[in-house]
Amino acid sequence: MTALAIAETNAQNLAAYIPTNLISITDGQIYLSPELFQKGMLPAVDVGRSVSRVGGKTQLPAYRAVAGDLRLSYSQFEELEAFSRFSSRLDEQTRATLERGRRVREILKQPQYQTRTVPEQIAALLAVTEGLLDAVELPQIDSAEANIRANVLTRLPDICERITDGQQLTVAGRQELQDHIRNAVDFAATESVSDANS
């Protein structure tokens, strides 16, 4: 039997009676956070509180290869971001972690009614997890992501087809994806410079 139970929590309290029981009898939950919604993060899925007992087994292999530890690292970023508000002195590694996390947040935003194909999602996640977007300014992430998606779909149809068919992402395929992502990011950077100069 398949059921989709929807519950509203009071003051985001997941330990209340009804949310606790729903969590215990379902195979997972998607937690939508009002804080993320207010920050403009849509869909407002809190990855730290969302759980799936079957997700890893049903994911395409390319997702697991590209975003295996993304959930954990993003949760750590959110905790670090909360603590960093109280400190003005941050070491270089902490700053780099915060900057990478902010780019992950931008990549995870998805405008309403604008779906992404699986290869587009894989390319965007690979770009951010491999640090290929670290040099891109936050306001330019959208245009860089659009270039990445267009570049991958038009120039790598074979890899896109293999990803969609559920095949493993090979080392060579991953490298080819990264090369095309770098080209797309560089193109987005030169476009933003020329726009700023004109």
Helices and strands as residue ranges (DSSP letters): H 17-25, E 28-29, H 34-38, E 51-52, H 55-58, H 61-67, H 70-84, H 92-108, H 118-129, G 138-140, H 141-155, H 157-164, H 171-197
